[in-house]
Amino acid sequence: MSNSKHILVFRFSAMGDVALVLPALKIVMDQHPDIKITLVTRKKFGVFFQGYPQIEVFPADFEGIHKGFTGLFRLFRELKKLNISHVIDLHQNLRTSVLKTFFALIGTGVRTLDKGRAAKKALTRKDNKIRETLPHSVARYLEVFRKAGIIPSYTLPDHPVKYFVHSEESANRVDKWLKQERINPGKLIGIAPFAQHQAKMWPVDKYKTLLDQLLIPYPEYTFLLFGGGDKEKSILDEIAAKDKRIVNMVGLFSLEDEITLISSLQLMICGDSSNMHLATLNGVKVLSIWGATHTDAGFGPLGQGAGHVLEIPVSELTCRPCSVYGNKPCFRGDYACLNRITPEMAAARTTQLI
């Protein structure tokens, strides 16, 4: 591939999905060190891609200057100046359809993500589910580059890999805080109880009991609680008040510094959430607790096997998964997929992993 190749990539949201673009781009860049990539995403996600000179993040402002059809045409005119050779759509929505049409009209080749909607729907049927392990999201991203002729093939990692690059300034801020708080950076366990939807959240009371079971056998460890928003902060404040070795991180750091801090963890205990991906892409081991969703849909912790996933097997709960994203209420009404997972089960798996 010549130096003239300049790839334009679209992926706007959600946080975990945008973060997972990084390992795909890393594989592309490893095969083509001279490639240039402009990623169009939301400004706040730019920290995921810092430290990679080949990647330029172009912030999209869909609430401001890029709002509506006129704003999309303005965005297209700005991007057209970059002399793009390929457009890679990893988002696939109305906005990217409009932008791709503009680029196609000027002769730029475009390729679009196959989200595998039909296969995911078949996986989540109440009756007659088709049990199939679908491609990981990163593999779906890479398949777009392969079909565009940018890469001939790819292999996903089978072990944790650190993709995030942390700035020296961020590392210094985190190190200063750890020293101020007299926290050993070699003995940290993260706990992130929250997810976007209830069907993906192990009950907070179970996390509280899990902490009670971990504090005694691991006296040298500090437990860092991760979340966001006033409601979550209030819940985590209550948990942190139980012991000085439990620290609520909500509101203490920027996203950049929080990602840097996560890189120091020995383990992240979480659900199917963006924090799972932030830990995984830091090369940190996770213990992810799954409910209504399932790793077979392609969103599991990259490079981390079944030992890092705690769930009720589908042989015991044939309704799993009942949705791809966990955005549907439990049709049973009891969230058995989550409630049957006990703190003792999580504590035992934690012991195996740290």
N, C-alpha and C positions, 0 to 999 in steps of 0.2 A: 504494500500500500504506500502510495507516494505521500509526500508532505502536503499535497494540495487537498487531501481528504479532510473535510470538516463536517462532523456529524451533529445534527440538531436532535435533541432528545426531549420529549415532553413527559413529565410526571409531576402532577401538581399536589396530590394528597393521596392517602392520609399519611401520618408521620411514619408509621412502620413500613408502608409500601414505598415511600420515597427513600427511606434508609436502605431498603433492599435493592435499590438501583445501584448502590455503590459496589457490591461484590460483582455484579454483572459488568459494570464499566471497568472494574479492575481486571477482569478476565480479558475483556476486549483490549485494554491498554497493554496488558502483558504480551498479547499476540502482535500488537501493532504499536510499538513505542513512539512512532511519529504521528499518531492520530491526534486530532484535536476534537474535543467534545464540548458543545455548549448545551447545558441542561437548563431547560425552562421549568422553574418550580417556584414555590413561594419563598420569599426572602429568608424567613426564619429557618428554613431547611438548608441553607447554604453551609452551615457549620459541618454538616455530614461529609462534605466533599473537600474541605480545606486540606491543604498539604499535597494536593495532586495538581501539578502545574498544567497538565493536559486538559483538566476540566475547568471550564468557566461556567459559573452559575449566573443565569440571566433571570432576575427576579420578576415574576409576573404579579401585577397588581390588579386583580379582578374586581376589587371593590373600588378602585380608583381609575387611573388612566386607561386601563385595559378592560373596562367594564362594557358589556354589551357588544353588539356587532361592530359598532364604530371603534370601540376599544380594541377588539380583536384585529381589525384591519390595521390599526396603529401598531399593534404588536408585530404583526406580519411585516409591515414596512421596516420596523426596527431590525427584525431578524434577517430580512432579505439582504441587508447590507453586509452580512457576515460571509457571503459567498458559500452557502451551504451546499454540500454534495449529496447528503442523504438526510431525510427526515425519519426519525424513529419515534413512533407514538407508543409509549408504554402506559398511557392513561386511558385512552379510548372513551371519549365522551363527546358531547355536542361541541364544546369549545375546540377540541383537537380536530374534530371533523371539519370545522370551518377553516381552521388554520391549514390543515392538510390540503383542502381544496385550493386555497390561495397558492400554496407551493406547487401543487400539481399543475396549475394553470401556467406557471412559468417554467415548467419542465423539470422540476426537482423530483427525484424518486422518493416515494414514501412507503413505509412499511408500518403495520399496525399490530399491536398485541392481540393474541388470541386468548381471551380470558377463560375459555373452556366452560362457558355457561351451561351448556347442555349436560356435560359430564358432571359438573358440580350439582346441578339439579337432580340428576339421577342418584347421586351419592346421598342426597338429603331427603329423598322420598320417605313418607311414613311407611308405605308398603312397597315391597318389591324393589328395595334399594339395590343398586349395582355397586357391590363392594370392589373398589378399585383405588389404588394409590395413584393420585394425580400428580403431574409434575409440580415441583416446587416453584414458587413465584419467581425466583431467580432464574430457574431454567426457562420459564415462559418468557422472561425478559430476553435472555440470551438467544432464544429461538428466533426472535425478531431480527436480531443482528445476523444470525446465520442465514435466514431467508433473504436478507438484503445483500448477501454476498460479502459481508464485512469480515466475518470469521467463518472458517470451514467447519469447526466443531468446538466442543467445550466439555469440561468435566467439572462437576461441583465438588467442593471439598468434603471429605468424610471425617473431618476433625475441626475443632474450633480454630478460626483464623481471625487475627486482628486486622481489621480494615481501616478503622478510624485513625486519623493522624491528629494528634493533639498539639496545639501551639505551645511554645515554651512559656508564654505568658499565662496561659490557662493552667499548665502544670504547676507553675510557681504559686498561683493563687490557691489551688487545691492543696498543695503541700503545706503552704502557710496555715491554712485552716486546720488541717489535720494536726499540725504541731501545736497550734493554739488550743485545740480541744484535747490534746494529749491522747490522740487516737492512733493505734498501731495500724499503718496501712497494709500490713501483711496479715491482718486478722479482721477482715470485714465481710459481713454477709448483708446483702441487700434484700429488702422485702418490698415488693410492689403489689399491693392487694387489688388495685383497681383496673378495670378495663372499660371499654366504651359501652358495653351492654351487660345487663345483669346475668344473662345466660353464660357469660364467660368469666364471671367473678365468683371465686370460692368465697363463702361468707366470711366477713371480717372477723366475726367471733372465733372462727376456726383458726385464722391467722394469730389471734391473740393467744389462744391455747397453744398453738405451735411455738410461739415465742416463749411461753412459760416452760415448755419442754426443752427448749434449746439453751436458755439462759444458764441453767445449772450445769450441764455437762460441758459447756463451752465458755468458761469464765473469762478467757482471754479475748473473746470476740466482741466486737461492737456491731450492732445491728442498725443499719441505715434504712429508713422508711422513705419510699418514693411515691409521689402522687402529684396532683395539681389541683388548684382551685380552692376556694374558701371552705367548702363543705368537706372535701377530702382532708384539708389541713386540720380542721377541727377534729375529725375522727382520729387522725394520726397523732395529734397532740395528746389526746386522751391515752393512746397506747404508749406513747413515749414517756408519759408521766410515771409509768410503773417502775422504770429502772433507768439509772443514769447511763447504762450501756445501750439504750435505745434512743436513736436520734432521728427526729423528723426533719427531712431535707426540704420539704415543700417551702418554696420562696427564698431559700438561702442562696441558691446559685442560678446563674443563667443556664440556658440549655447547653451551651458549649462547655461550661465548667462542670455541669452535672454529668455529661458524657465522659469527660476526663476523669471525674471521680469514680464513675461506674467501672472504668478500666482497672481500678485498684481492687475490686471485689474478688473474693475467692469463690463466691457463688451468688447468683441472683435467684430468689424465689419469687415467682410471679405467675400470672395467668397467661392466656393467649392475648398478648398486648404489645404495645410499642416498646415497653421497657424490656420485654423478652428479646426483641430484635436489637435494641441498643446495647444490651449486654452481650448478645451473641456476636455482633459485629465489632465488639471490643475484644473478642477472643476469650470472654469470660464464660465459665460454665453456668448453665441455668438448670433450675428445677422448675419446669413449667407445669401448672396444674390446669387441666382441660375439662370442660364441661360439655356444653351443647355443640361445640365445634370439634374438629378433628384434624390431626396433622395430615390425613389422607387428602384433604382439600388443597394442600400445597403451601401452608403457612407456618410449618413447624420451625423450630430453631435450627438454623442453617449449620450443617456439619456436626450436629449433635443427635445421637441416636435415641432409641427407645428408653434407655436408662435415664434420660433427662426429661421425660414426659411422665407425669403422674395422672392416671385416668382410670375410669371404670371401663373395662373392656367392652367392646361392642357385642361380644358374645353374651354378656350379662345384661346389657342395655341396648337392645337392637334398635332403639329409636335414635341412637347416636350415629352420625351427627344429624341434628334436626334442622340446622341451617349452616350456611357457609361462614357467615360473619357473626353469628350469635345475636342477630337483631330481631329474633322472633321469640315471643313468650313460650314458656314450656307448655306443650299441649297436655301433658300429664298433670301439670299444676304443682308438682313437688320438687322440681329440679333435682331429681335423684342423681343425675350425672355429677353434680357438685356435692350434694349433701352426703352421699355415700363415701366420699373421700374423707378420711379421718385425719386429725392432726398427728396421730401416731404413725399413720402411713407416710405422711410428709416428713416427720422427724426421722423415721428410719431411712428414707431415701436421702435426706440431707446428710446423714452420717456416712452413707456410701459415697457421696460426691465430694465432700470437703476433705 
